[in-house]
Amino acid sequence: CDRESSREAGRRMAEEDAGPPAGVAGGGRDLALLSPNALRDGFLEQQREIRDAEDRVMRLQCVYNEEKVRLDKVCQEHGALKAETERHNQKLIEVTEETLRLQAEHQRLCKEIEDLNCARVRCNGQVVLLKQECGKARHELVQESERMDMAVERLAEARAEIQAYNEDLDTCELVRELRERAEDFLAEGISGGGVGAAGAGESCG
């Protein structure tokens, strides 16, 4: 039995069930009033109806078998779809859990980024302060260098003054020594000159 024959059988059954069959069984006549020929015809009509009913039963059985095959196929497809749905649901659960984990990780990274930004702001502030302090230190170093240069110049001047003083002191010592020698020489010259004058007088005389 194929699907087309099943449809045709269903259509015929609908036509046969539309109204009561003609004959004795369908007419509701009194059997006592019928002749033997009429009874035979009625019996034959009933036999025909029985065969038709058996045909309808066979067609219905054929239709039932086809529908059962279709139902089994639908049940198999339903089972496969149900299993696939369960797999997709499990995958969805896993994806949801992974999404929640990634969201938590994203929030943690955002917090770390925020902390790093705050730390960067603090570091920038410290860098500004350090630059200011470095500028002050550089300015003080320049001033100290200038003072050092002035001190070196003053030290050089002081050394020059000390050297000049030492030279003056040496000169004074030399002058004093020369003066003492001159005085000694003069003293010796005076005493020696008198003795020499007397001898000269004697020689001259």
N, CA, C and O of each residue as an XYZ file, in Angstrom:
820
protein
N       0.852     -1.198      0.000
C       0.000      0.000      0.000
C       0.879      1.236      0.000
O       1.757      1.390      0.850
N       0.636      2.112     -0.959
C       1.372      3.359     -0.980
C       0.477      4.483     -0.486
O      -0.685      4.265     -0.142
N       1.032      5.683     -0.456
C       0.287      6.815      0.094
C      -0.895      7.191     -0.781
O      -1.942      7.577     -0.262
N      -0.751      7.088     -2.114
C      -1.854      7.448     -3.021
C      -3.019      6.487     -2.862
O      -4.175      6.908     -2.845
N      -2.722      5.197     -2.745
C      -3.815      4.224     -2.547
C      -4.492      4.436     -1.208
O      -5.698      4.224     -1.075
N      -3.722      4.853     -0.215
C      -4.317      5.129      1.094
C      -5.283      6.297      1.007
O      -6.368      6.259      1.586
N      -4.883      7.343      0.274
C      -5.795      8.482      0.112
C      -7.061      8.071     -0.630
O      -8.160      8.477     -0.252
N      -6.915      7.262     -1.689
C      -8.082      6.795     -2.448
C      -8.990      5.941     -1.571
O     -10.213      6.055     -1.647
N      -8.398      5.086     -0.739
C      -9.205      4.253      0.160
C      -9.956      5.108      1.159
O     -11.116      4.839      1.468
N      -9.310      6.116      1.654
C     -10.000      7.000      2.595
C     -11.147      7.727      1.939
O     -12.212      7.886      2.535
N     -10.930      8.178      0.689
C     -12.017      8.877     -0.009
C     -13.199      7.946     -0.238
O     -14.348      8.349     -0.054
N     -12.932      6.708     -0.635
C     -14.023      5.749     -0.883
C     -14.767      5.428      0.402
O     -15.991      5.292      0.405
N     -14.023      5.307      1.491
C     -14.703      5.027      2.761
C     -15.592      6.183      3.159
O     -16.668      5.978      3.720
N     -15.151      7.402      2.872
C     -15.989      8.548      3.192
C     -17.255      8.547      2.361
O     -18.329      8.876      2.865
N     -17.143      8.176      1.078
C     -18.341      8.108      0.231
C     -19.289      7.003      0.683
O     -20.507      7.177      0.644
N     -18.734      5.856      1.117
C     -19.595      4.750      1.542
C     -20.272      5.035      2.872
O     -21.377      4.557      3.129
N     -19.602      5.820      3.724
C     -20.200      6.145      5.017
C     -21.128      7.333      4.936
O     -21.713      7.722      5.947
N     -21.283      7.926      3.756
C     -22.127      9.115      3.636
C     -23.599      8.797      3.876
O     -24.314      9.638      4.421
N     -24.075      7.626      3.495
C     -25.499      7.305      3.679
C     -25.710      5.822      3.821
O     -24.777      5.059      3.569
N     -26.897      5.362      4.216
C     -27.157      3.931      4.386
C     -27.193      3.254      3.041
O     -27.649      3.862      2.072
N     -26.722      1.987      2.931
C     -26.715      1.271      1.657
C     -28.112      0.886      1.238
O     -29.011      0.707      2.059
N     -28.267      0.762     -0.094
C     -29.599      0.357     -0.625
C     -29.817     -1.133     -0.417
O     -28.841     -1.879     -0.332
N     -31.034     -1.584     -0.333
C     -31.329     -3.010     -0.162
C     -32.114     -3.277      1.090
O     -32.716     -2.376      1.674
N     -32.101     -4.511      1.489
C     -32.943     -4.913      2.620
C     -32.385     -4.381      3.912
O     -33.111     -3.850      4.752
N     -31.056     -4.535      4.065
C     -30.490     -4.117      5.333
C     -30.610     -2.632      5.521
O     -30.839     -2.173      6.640
N     -30.460     -1.850      4.445
C     -30.522     -0.402      4.579
C     -31.938      0.107      4.527
O     -32.193      1.190      5.054
N     -32.880     -0.598      3.927
C     -34.222     -0.043      3.777
C     -35.085     -0.187      5.013
O     -36.076      0.529      5.153
N     -34.734     -1.099      5.922
C     -35.525     -1.283      7.126
C     -36.897     -1.913      6.843
O     -37.847     -1.665      7.585
N     -37.014     -2.731      5.773
C     -38.308     -3.347      5.438
C     -38.573     -4.594      6.299
O     -37.640     -5.152      6.877
N     -39.762     -5.007      6.383
C     -40.162     -6.214      7.121
C     -39.800     -7.423      6.286
O     -40.271     -7.555      5.156
N     -38.951     -8.333      6.831
C     -38.505     -9.498      6.072
C     -39.644    -10.455      5.743
O     -39.562    -11.181      4.752
N     -40.681    -10.475      6.530
C     -41.810    -11.404      6.278
C     -42.577    -11.051      5.022
O     -43.254    -11.903      4.446
N     -42.479     -9.825      4.602
C     -43.220     -9.388      3.417
C     -42.430     -9.572      2.145
O     -42.952     -9.307      1.062
N     -41.149    -10.031      2.238
C     -40.303    -10.138      1.054
C     -40.377    -11.538      0.474
O     -40.643    -12.505      1.189
N     -40.141    -11.639     -0.817
C     -40.129    -12.928     -1.526
C     -38.758    -13.561     -1.382
O     -37.813    -12.893     -0.960
N     -38.626    -14.848     -1.726
C     -37.304    -15.477     -1.659
C     -36.266    -14.773     -2.524
O     -35.100    -14.682     -2.140
N     -36.670    -14.283     -3.666
C     -35.707    -13.561     -4.522
C     -35.220    -12.288     -3.840
O     -34.048    -11.915     -3.893
N     -36.178    -11.655     -3.207
C     -35.788    -10.426     -2.506
C     -34.863    -10.746     -1.344
O     -33.900    -10.025     -1.082
N     -35.173    -11.858     -0.638
C     -34.300    -12.246      0.464
C     -32.901    -12.612     -0.043
O     -31.887    -12.275      0.568
N     -32.884    -13.324     -1.201
C     -31.583    -13.674     -1.764
C     -30.806    -12.430     -2.165
O     -29.607    -12.290     -1.924
N     -31.564    -11.533     -2.793
C     -30.888    -10.287     -3.175
C     -30.385     -9.541     -1.937
O     -29.302     -8.957     -1.933
N     -31.204     -9.580     -0.897
C     -30.768     -8.903      0.339
C     -29.544     -9.574      0.937
O     -28.624     -8.916      1.422
N     -29.557    -10.926      0.889
C     -28.403    -11.647      1.418
C     -27.146    -11.333      0.614
O     -26.070    -11.091      1.162
N     -27.324    -11.346     -0.710
C     -26.178    -11.009     -1.559
C     -25.689     -9.579     -1.294
O     -24.495     -9.278     -1.285
N     -26.690     -8.722     -1.082
C     -26.314     -7.324     -0.778
C     -25.537     -7.257      0.528
O     -24.557     -6.521      0.639
N     -25.975     -8.027      1.509
C     -25.259     -8.037      2.785
C     -23.853     -8.614      2.622
O     -22.894     -8.109      3.206
N     -23.738     -9.689      1.811
C     -22.419    -10.259      1.564
C     -21.501     -9.236      0.891
O     -20.320     -9.113      1.213
N     -22.097     -8.510     -0.058
C     -21.297     -7.475     -0.729
C     -20.865     -6.413      0.269
O     -19.720     -5.960      0.249
N     -21.780     -6.020      1.140
C     -21.438     -5.015      2.143
C     -20.363     -5.533      3.091
O     -19.478     -4.793      3.520
N     -20.462     -6.854      3.414
C     -19.441     -7.435      4.296
C     -18.077     -7.401      3.614
O     -17.071     -7.043      4.225
N     -18.061     -7.786      2.316
C     -16.785     -7.753      1.592
C     -16.246     -6.318      1.495
O     -15.052     -6.054      1.631
N     -17.210     -5.404      1.249
C     -16.767     -3.999      1.209
C     -16.203     -3.562      2.563
O     -15.208     -2.844      2.654
N     -16.893     -4.033      3.614
C     -16.402     -3.685      4.952
C     -15.023     -4.281      5.200
O     -14.147     -3.631      5.769
N     -14.838     -5.540      4.761
C     -13.518     -6.160      4.907
C     -12.464     -5.401      4.103
O     -11.335     -5.203      4.551
N     -12.873     -4.978      2.891
C     -11.933     -4.170      2.097
C     -11.576     -2.877      2.825
O     -10.422     -2.449      2.864
N     -12.625     -2.273      3.403
C     -12.356     -1.031      4.142
C     -11.427     -1.295      5.322
O     -10.534     -0.502      5.620
N     -11.662     -2.448      5.998
C     -10.789     -2.790      7.125
C      -9.356     -2.983      6.654
O      -8.418     -2.523      7.305
N      -9.185     -3.666      5.522
C      -7.841     -3.872      4.993
C      -7.195     -2.545      4.612
O      -6.016     -2.302      4.871
N      -8.012     -1.692      3.984
C      -7.464     -0.378      3.617
C      -7.104      0.428      4.870
O      -6.076      1.103      4.937
N      -8.006      0.325      5.865
C      -7.701      1.029      7.115
C      -6.439      0.468      7.773
O      -5.621      1.208      8.321
N      -6.301     -0.877      7.703
C      -5.092     -1.485      8.258
C      -3.858     -1.001      7.509
O      -2.813     -0.734      8.102
N      -4.007     -0.892      6.165
C      -2.891     -0.385      5.359
C      -2.561      1.046      5.742
O      -1.401      1.416      5.923
N      -3.636      1.852      5.862
C      -3.424      3.251      6.269
C      -2.805      3.311      7.654
O      -1.906      4.110      7.915
N      -3.309      2.442      8.552
C      -2.770      2.420      9.923
C      -1.286      2.057      9.919
O      -0.479      2.664     10.623
N      -0.942      1.040      9.096
C       0.466      0.642      9.033
C       1.342      1.781      8.518
O       2.425      2.042      9.042
N       0.841      2.455      7.469
C       1.610      3.594      6.942
C       1.752      4.696      7.983
O       2.826      5.265      8.177
N       0.624      4.982      8.653
C       0.678      6.030      9.671
C       1.580      5.619     10.827
O       2.275      6.448     11.415
N       1.559      4.309     11.149
C       2.435      3.838     12.223
C       3.902      3.984     11.826
O       4.739      4.391     12.632
N       4.202      3.642     10.555
C       5.578      3.821     10.078
C       5.974      5.289     10.146
O       7.064      5.641     10.597
N       5.048      6.142      9.681
C       5.319      7.587      9.751
C       5.487      8.040     11.190
O       6.368      8.841     11.501
N       4.615      7.509     12.088
C       4.705      7.881     13.499
C       6.031      7.425     14.098
O       6.665      8.157     14.858
N       6.447      6.189     13.741
C       7.739      5.715     14.239
C       8.877      6.595     13.738
O       9.805      6.924     14.477
N       8.782      6.969     12.459
C       9.817      7.844     11.901
C       9.818      9.200     12.595
O      10.866      9.765     12.908
N       8.579      9.713     12.829
C       8.478     10.999     13.528
C       9.023     10.871     14.942
O       9.687     11.781     15.441
N       8.740      9.723     15.599
C       9.252      9.513     16.955
C      10.779      9.454     16.952
O      11.433     10.002     17.839
N      11.339      8.778     15.939
C      12.791      8.733     15.835
C      13.374     10.125     15.616
O      14.359     10.515     16.243
N      12.731     10.867     14.699
C      13.199     12.241     14.463
C      13.040     13.081     15.721
O      13.891     13.907     16.052
N      11.910     12.845     16.427
C      11.701     13.585     17.672
C      12.782     13.241     18.695
O      13.302     14.120     19.381
N      13.119     11.933     18.791
C      14.185     11.540     19.713
C      15.521     12.153     19.330
O      16.273     12.625     20.182
N      15.807     12.137     18.011
C      17.063     12.735     17.556
C      17.090     14.236     17.833
O      18.099     14.782     18.280
N      15.944     14.900     17.556
C      15.872     16.342     17.824
C      15.971     16.628     19.317
O      16.585     17.610     19.734
N      15.351     15.747     20.123
C      15.422     15.934     21.569
C      16.859     15.786     22.063
O      17.334     16.578     22.877
N      17.552     14.741     21.549
C      18.960     14.568     21.926
C      19.804     15.753     21.462
O      20.670     16.240     22.189
N      19.531     16.210     20.228
C      20.257     17.378     19.717
C      19.953     18.611     20.550
O      20.837     19.422     20.826
N      18.682     18.745     20.951
C      18.306     19.881     21.802
C      19.017     19.816     23.146
O      19.485     20.830     23.663
N      19.093     18.601     23.710
C      19.800     18.451     24.976
C      21.277     18.800     24.827
O      21.864     19.443     25.697
N      21.877     18.365     23.706
C      23.284     18.719     23.475
C      23.446     20.224     23.338
O      24.380     20.818     23.878
N      22.512     20.830     22.600
C      22.580     22.296     22.454
C      22.357     22.988     23.794
O      23.005     23.990     24.096
N      21.436     22.452     24.600
C      21.204     23.035     25.923
C      22.450     22.916     26.795
O      22.823     23.857     27.496
N      23.092     21.739     26.742
C      24.327     21.563     27.503
C      25.406     22.518     27.009
O      26.134     23.120     27.798
N      25.495     22.646     25.669
C      26.456     23.591     25.109
C      26.120     25.017     25.527
O      27.010     25.817     25.815
N      24.811     25.328     25.556
C      24.396     26.662     25.984
C      24.770     26.902     27.438
O      25.201     27.996     27.802
N      24.604     25.868     28.275
C      24.993     26.005     29.680
C      26.498     26.258     29.791
O      26.941     27.121     30.548
N      27.274     25.487     29.020
C      28.724     25.680     29.046
C      29.105     27.070     28.550
O      29.967     27.733     29.127
N      28.448     27.505     27.464
C      28.734     28.846     26.933
C      28.343     29.917     27.948
O      29.049     30.911     28.117
N      27.201     29.702     28.628
C      26.766     30.665     29.643
C      27.770     30.736     30.789
O      28.126     31.821     31.248
N      28.226     29.564     31.249
C      29.223     29.551     32.317
C      30.512     30.225     31.867
O      31.113     30.991     32.622
N      30.937     29.941     30.639
C      32.149     30.583     30.123
C      31.956     32.089     29.988
O      32.871     32.871     30.242
N      30.738     32.485     29.581
C      30.442     33.919     29.470
C      30.515     34.593     30.832
O      31.076     35.680     30.969
N      29.939     33.934     31.846
C      29.999     34.487     33.203
C      31.449     34.571     33.685
O      31.846     35.549     34.317
N      32.233     33.534     33.378
C      33.637     33.563     33.783
C      34.389     34.698     33.082
O      35.197     35.398     33.692
N      34.102     34.861     31.787
C      34.757     35.941     31.039
C      34.309     37.305     31.537
O      35.105     38.243     31.576
N      33.030     37.427     31.923
C      32.559     38.688     32.479
C      33.272     38.999     33.790
O      33.686     40.132     34.032
N      33.411     37.966     34.640
C      34.136     38.172     35.894
C      35.590     38.548     35.618
O      36.141     39.436     36.269
N      36.207     37.868     34.651
C      37.586     38.195     34.283
C      37.675     39.610     33.719
O      38.629     40.338     33.994
N      36.667     39.995     32.924
C      36.640     41.355     32.369
C      36.528     42.386     33.486
O      37.222     43.402     33.463
N      35.662     42.132     34.461
C      35.530     43.056     35.581
C      36.835     43.144     36.367
O      37.244     44.226     36.789
N      37.487     41.988     36.562
C      38.753     42.002     37.291
C      39.810     42.805     36.522
O      40.553     43.592     37.110
N      39.866     42.598     35.205
C      40.829     43.349     34.397
C      40.512     44.839     34.395
O      41.418     45.672     34.434
N      39.218     45.175     34.350
C      38.832     46.590     34.419
C      39.278     47.199     35.745
O      39.757     48.332     35.784
N      39.115     46.433     36.846
C      39.558     46.927     38.151
C      41.069     47.108     38.165
O      41.572     48.103     38.688
N      41.797     46.150     37.593
C      43.252     46.284     37.529
C      43.652     47.491     36.683
O      44.567     48.232     37.040
N      42.955     47.683     35.553
C      43.255     48.842     34.703
C      42.984     50.138     35.457
O      43.757     51.092     35.370
N      41.866     50.162     36.205
C      41.552     51.356     36.992
C      42.624     51.609     38.041
O      43.054     52.746     38.240
N      43.059     50.531     38.718
C      44.122     50.689     39.714
C      45.413     51.171     39.052
O      46.113     52.026     39.594
N      45.725     50.612     37.864
C      46.931     51.044     37.157
C      46.834     52.504     36.731
O      47.820     53.239     36.782
N      45.636     52.923     36.308
C      45.458     54.330     35.936
C      45.657     55.234     37.146
O      46.295     56.282     37.052
N      45.097     54.814     38.298
C      45.285     55.602     39.516
C      46.767     55.651     39.889
O      47.293     56.701     40.258
N      47.431     54.491     39.786
C      48.862     54.460     40.093
C      49.645     55.337     39.115
O      50.604     56.006     39.499
N      49.223     55.326     37.840
C      49.905     56.170     36.855
C      49.722     57.644     37.185
O      50.652     58.440     37.057
N      48.497     58.006     37.618
C      48.260     59.403     37.999
C      49.148     59.784     39.172
O      49.754     60.855     39.192
N      49.216     58.859     40.174
C      50.082     59.146     41.321
C      51.543     59.249     40.885
O      52.272     60.132     41.335
N      51.960     58.343     40.010
C      53.342     58.388     39.523
C      53.613     59.667     38.736
O      54.687     60.258     38.844
N      52.626     60.087     37.940
C      52.797     61.338     37.199
C      52.957     62.511     38.157
O      53.784     63.398     37.943
N      52.138     62.501     39.233
C      52.277     63.558     40.231
C      53.646     63.519     40.892
O      54.276     64.556     41.099
N      54.108     62.293     41.228
C      55.429     62.175     41.827
C      56.523     62.591     40.849
O      57.521     63.194     41.244
N      56.330     62.268     39.573
C      57.315     62.677     38.563
C      57.377     64.198     38.466
O      58.455     64.779     38.345
N      56.208     64.833     38.519
C      56.185     66.301     38.477
C      56.930     66.874     39.675
O      57.738     67.793     39.537
N      56.648     66.314     40.864
C      57.342     66.788     42.065
C      58.847     66.543     41.962
O      59.654     67.400     42.323
N      59.213     65.352     41.460
C      60.635     65.057     41.309
C      61.296     65.988     40.301
O      62.434     66.417     40.494
N      60.571     66.301     39.217
C      61.121     67.250     38.251
C      61.319     68.620     38.893
O      62.333     69.283     38.673
N      60.331     69.034     39.692
C      60.470     70.319     40.378
C      61.665     70.295     41.328
O      62.471     71.224     41.358
N      61.764     69.201     42.112
C      62.892     69.088     43.029
C      64.214     69.019     42.263
O      65.220     69.590     42.684
N      64.194     68.304     41.122
C      65.411     68.228     40.310
C      65.797     69.602     39.773
O      66.972     69.964     39.731
N      64.766     70.366     39.358
C      65.044     71.723     38.889
C      65.624     72.590     39.997
O      66.568     73.350     39.783
N      65.033     72.459     41.197
C      65.569     73.223     42.326
C      66.999     72.797     42.636
O      67.877     73.627     42.867
N      67.214     71.464     42.635
C      68.564     70.975     42.919
C      69.551     71.440     41.848
O      70.687     71.801     42.153
N      69.097     71.427     40.573
C      69.976     71.889     39.503
C      70.298     73.378     39.680
O      71.436     73.807     39.490
N      69.262     74.162     40.051
C      69.484     75.592     40.281
C      70.440     75.800     41.452
O      71.351     76.626     41.385
N      70.222     75.037     42.530
C      71.121     75.150     43.674
C      72.525     74.701     43.303
O      73.513     75.274     43.762
N      72.606     73.646     42.448
C      73.922     73.185     42.017
C      74.634     74.254     41.196
O      75.841     74.459     41.328
N      73.860     74.933     40.344
C      74.457     76.022     39.559
C      74.944     77.127     40.489
O      76.051     77.644     40.336
N      74.090     77.483     41.463
C      74.509     78.512     42.416
C      75.729     78.063     43.213
O      76.668     78.826     43.438
N      75.684     76.785     43.637
C      76.824     76.267     44.395
C      78.083     76.249     43.534
O      79.181     76.524     44.019
N      77.911     75.920     42.241
C      79.059     75.940     41.339
C      79.602     77.350     41.193
O      80.813     77.573     41.180
N      78.667     78.311     41.082
C      79.118     79.707     40.997
C      79.848     80.108     42.275
O      80.893     80.758     42.229
N      79.277     79.708     43.432
C      79.949     80.021     44.693
C      81.301     79.317     44.778
O      82.270     79.868     45.300
N      81.350     78.082     44.254
C      82.618     77.359     44.253
C      83.646     78.067     43.371
O      84.816     78.191     43.730
N      83.177     78.530     42.203
C      84.092     79.271     41.330
C      84.597     80.527     42.027
O      85.780     80.859     41.966
N      83.666     81.221     42.695
C      84.079     82.424     43.428
C      85.058     82.063     44.537
O      86.039     82.769     44.767
N      84.779     80.947     45.226
C      85.685     80.530     46.294
C      87.050     80.165     45.738
O      88.080     80.481     46.333
N      87.048     79.486     44.573
C      88.327     79.143     43.946
C      89.084     80.406     43.569
O      90.294     80.506     43.770
N      88.331     81.393     43.004
C      88.988     82.656     42.651
C      89.549     83.342     43.897
O      90.671     83.848     43.905
N      88.721     83.339     44.958
C      89.197     83.955     46.201
C      90.393     83.196     46.768
O      91.332     83.793     47.295
N      90.342     81.857     46.651
C      91.475     81.074     47.133
C      92.728     81.388     46.326
O      93.826     81.512     46.869
N      92.532     81.516     44.995
C      93.685     81.876     44.163
C      94.211     83.254     44.542
O      95.419     83.470     44.629
N      93.269     84.198     44.770
C      93.695     85.538     45.184
C      94.413     85.482     46.526
O      95.429     86.141     46.747
N      93.831     84.648     47.435
C      94.472     84.538     48.748
C      95.866     83.931     48.625
O      96.808     84.376     49.281
N      95.985     82.911     47.780
C      97.301     82.327     47.567
C      98.271     83.356     46.986
O      99.434     83.443     47.380
N      97.739     84.141     46.022
C      98.600     85.182     45.445
C      99.008     86.191     46.508
O     100.159     86.622     46.571
N      98.027     86.565     47.353
C      98.355     87.511     48.426
C      99.367     86.908     49.392
O     100.303     87.574     49.835
N      99.154     85.615     49.712
C     100.094     84.958     50.623
C     101.481     84.890     49.994
O     102.495     85.128     50.651
N     101.500     84.558     48.699
C     102.786     84.496     48.021
C     103.454     85.873     47.993
O     104.657     86.001     48.221
N     102.639     86.912     47.703
C     103.196     88.272     47.700
C     103.678     88.666     49.092
O     104.712     89.311     49.265
N     102.881     88.247     50.078
C     103.270     88.547     51.465
C     104.558     87.830     51.812
O     105.455     88.393     52.440
N     104.634     86.578     51.392
C     105.867     85.834     51.659
C     107.054     86.470     50.939
O     108.155     86.571     51.481
N     106.795     86.899     49.694
C     107.871     87.569     48.966
C     108.260     88.869     49.666
O     109.442     89.185     49.802
N     107.252     89.616     50.108
C     107.546     90.849     50.850
C     108.297     90.533     52.137
O     109.222     91.236     52.545
N     107.850     89.433     52.761
C     108.514     89.044     54.003
C     109.959     88.646     53.732
O     110.868     89.000     54.483
N     110.155     87.908     52.651
C     111.523     87.545     52.292
C     112.350     88.791     51.973
O     113.519     88.907     52.341
N     111.698     89.707     51.279
C     112.393     90.962     50.941
C     112.767     91.722     52.204
O     113.865     92.263     52.330
N     111.823     91.745     53.130
C     112.102     92.435     54.397
C     113.243     91.754     55.151
O     114.110     92.423     55.712
N     113.237     90.438     55.163
C     114.310     89.705     55.825
C     115.637     89.993     55.134
O     116.663     90.187     55.787
N     115.602     90.019     53.794
C     116.831     90.295     53.052
C     117.319     91.713     53.324
O     118.512     91.964     53.492
N     116.358     92.630     53.363
C     116.739     94.022     53.646
C     117.323     94.124     55.039
O     118.323     94.804     55.265
N     116.667     93.424     55.983
C     117.150     93.457     57.365
C     118.545     92.851     57.433
O     119.428     93.369     58.116
N     118.730     91.742     56.714
C     120.039     91.093     56.735
C     121.096     91.989     56.080
O     122.215     92.127     56.575
N     120.706     92.593     54.951
C     121.650     93.505     54.293
C     121.968     94.709     55.161
O     123.088     95.219     55.201
N     120.906     95.139     55.862
C     121.124     96.292     56.735
C     122.070     95.913     57.853
O     122.969     96.677     58.206
N     121.866     94.730     58.409
C     122.751     94.303     59.488
C     124.173     94.144     58.973
O     125.139     94.536     59.627
N     124.278     93.551     57.771
C     125.614     93.392     57.206
C     126.269     94.759     56.935
O     127.462     94.967     57.157
N     125.423     95.672     56.446
C     125.964     97.011     56.160
C     126.426     97.690     57.439
O     127.471     98.337     57.496
N     125.598     97.511     58.462
C     125.982     98.110     59.737
C     127.265     97.483     60.252
O     128.166     98.167     60.737
N     127.322     96.152     60.133
C     128.538     95.476     60.583
C     129.736     95.923     59.743
O     130.828     96.169     60.255
N     129.486     96.019     58.425
C     130.570     96.439     57.547
C     131.024     97.849     57.869
O     132.218     98.149     57.882
N     130.060     98.699     58.127
C     130.399    100.071     58.463
C     131.153    100.130     59.780
O     132.113    100.879     59.958
N     130.664     99.297     60.698
C     131.334     99.301     62.005
C     132.761     98.802     61.857
O     133.670     99.385     62.446
N     132.979     97.777     61.115
C     134.311     97.255     60.901
C     135.154     98.253     60.113
O     136.351     98.406     60.356
N     134.507     98.926     59.166
C     135.235     99.876     58.341
C     135.722    101.068     59.153
O     136.818    101.576     58.923
N     134.938    101.494     60.066
C     135.322    102.648     60.879
C     136.500    102.273     61.771
O     137.480    103.011     61.877
N     136.384    101.128     62.399
C     137.468    100.716     63.293
C     138.726    100.399     62.482
O     139.817    100.747     62.935
N     138.648     99.820     61.424
C     139.788     99.477     60.590
C     140.362    100.713     59.927
O     141.562    100.763     59.658
N     139.554    101.689     59.664
C     140.006    102.905     59.015
C     140.923    103.708     59.938
O     141.890    104.301     59.460
N     140.655    103.744     61.225
C     141.493    104.473     62.168
C     142.867    103.848     62.261
O     143.872    104.557     62.289
N     142.920    102.557     62.308
C     144.189    101.858     62.400
C     144.988    102.083     61.132
O     146.203    102.272     61.194
N     144.367    102.067     60.050
C     145.055    102.245     58.776
C     145.585    103.660     58.645
O     146.661    103.870     58.085
N     144.846    104.628     59.152
C     145.276    106.017     59.069
C     146.536    106.239     59.890
O     147.432    106.972     59.472
N     146.607    105.611     61.049
C     147.781    105.759     61.889
C     148.996    105.141     61.214
O     150.074    105.735     61.243
N     148.865    104.046     60.646
C     149.993    103.395     59.976
C     150.454    104.213     58.793
O     151.646    104.285     58.496
N     149.514    104.817     58.133
C     149.863    105.621     56.980
C     150.652    106.834     57.412
O     151.585    107.253     56.727
N     150.277    107.409     58.564
C     150.994    108.575     59.041
C     152.412    108.184     59.382
O     153.368    108.905     59.098
N     152.518    107.051     59.983
C     153.838    106.619     60.339
C     154.692    106.376     59.098
O     155.870    106.731     59.073
N     154.102    105.775     58.073
C     154.852    105.530     56.879
C     155.226    106.848     56.221
O     156.340    107.048     55.736
N     154.233    107.742     56.229
C     154.531    109.017     55.593
C     155.638    109.747     56.366
O     156.503    110.376     55.756
N     155.618    109.671     57.629
C     156.609    110.385     58.425
C     157.966    109.769     58.279
O     158.928    110.244     58.883
